[in-house]
């Protein structure tokens, strides 16, 4: 699966691959492979990217075209 949306969102936010790779603490080359779909991106990294771009993991992986993030669950006391 190719993650075109990762690239589009990254470019829309004026981030380089190196910027995002540093956030994820991976090599730029590794991040490039995520965008190309030649390496599997973990759920943890997808979650970080969804927070960064203020969207949902489902949007990032193409399961929905709705860009709005899901509401965060209320914290229990």
C-alpha positions as CSV (number, residue, x, y, z in Angstrom):
1,X,0.0,0.0,0.0
2,X,1.3,3.4,-0.9
3,X,0.7,6.2,1.5
4,X,0.3,9.1,-0.8
5,X,-1.6,11.0,1.9
6,X,1.5,11.0,4.1
7,X,3.4,12.8,1.4
8,X,0.6,15.2,0.6
9,X,0.1,16.1,4.2
10,X,3.8,16.5,4.8
11,X,4.2,18.8,1.8
12,X,1.0,20.8,2.8
13,X,2.6,21.4,6.2
14,X,6.0,22.4,4.6
15,X,7.8,19.5,6.3
16,X,10.7,17.7,4.8
17,X,11.1,13.9,5.0
18,X,13.9,14.6,7.4
19,X,11.7,16.7,9.6
20,X,9.1,13.9,9.9
21,X,11.8,11.2,10.2
22,X,13.4,13.1,13.1
23,X,10.0,13.3,14.9
24,X,9.5,9.5,14.5
25,X,13.2,8.9,15.4
26,X,13.9,7.0,12.2
27,X,16.2,7.5,9.3
28,X,15.0,9.7,6.4
29,X,15.4,6.7,4.1
30,X,13.1,4.7,6.3
31,X,10.5,7.4,6.3
32,X,10.8,7.6,2.5
33,X,10.0,3.9,2.4
34,X,6.9,4.5,4.5
35,X,5.6,7.0,1.9
36,X,6.4,4.7,-0.9
37,X,4.8,1.8,0.8
38,X,7.9,-0.4,0.5
39,X,8.2,-0.6,4.3
40,X,5.4,-1.2,6.9
41,X,4.7,1.7,9.1
42,X,3.7,0.8,12.7
43,X,0.4,1.8,14.3
44,X,2.4,3.8,16.8
45,X,3.9,6.0,14.1
46,X,0.6,6.3,12.3
47,X,-0.9,7.6,15.5
48,X,1.9,10.1,15.9
49,X,1.4,11.3,12.4
50,X,-2.4,11.6,12.8
51,X,-1.8,13.8,15.8
52,X,0.8,15.9,13.9
53,X,-1.5,16.5,11.0
54,X,-4.7,16.7,13.1
55,X,-6.5,13.9,11.3
56,X,-7.3,10.2,11.8
57,X,-5.2,7.1,11.1
58,X,-8.1,6.0,9.0
59,X,-7.6,9.0,6.8
60,X,-3.9,8.4,6.5
61,X,-4.3,4.9,5.3
62,X,-7.2,5.7,2.9
63,X,-10.1,4.1,4.8
64,X,-12.0,7.4,4.9
65,X,-11.9,10.7,3.0
66,X,-13.0,12.6,6.1
67,X,-10.0,14.6,7.3
68,X,-11.3,15.6,10.7
69,X,-9.9,13.6,13.6
70,X,-12.0,11.4,15.8
71,X,-12.9,13.0,19.1
72,X,-10.6,12.1,22.0
73,X,-12.2,10.0,24.7
74,X,-13.0,11.8,27.9
75,X,-10.6,11.1,30.7
76,X,-12.1,9.2,33.6
77,X,-11.4,10.4,37.1
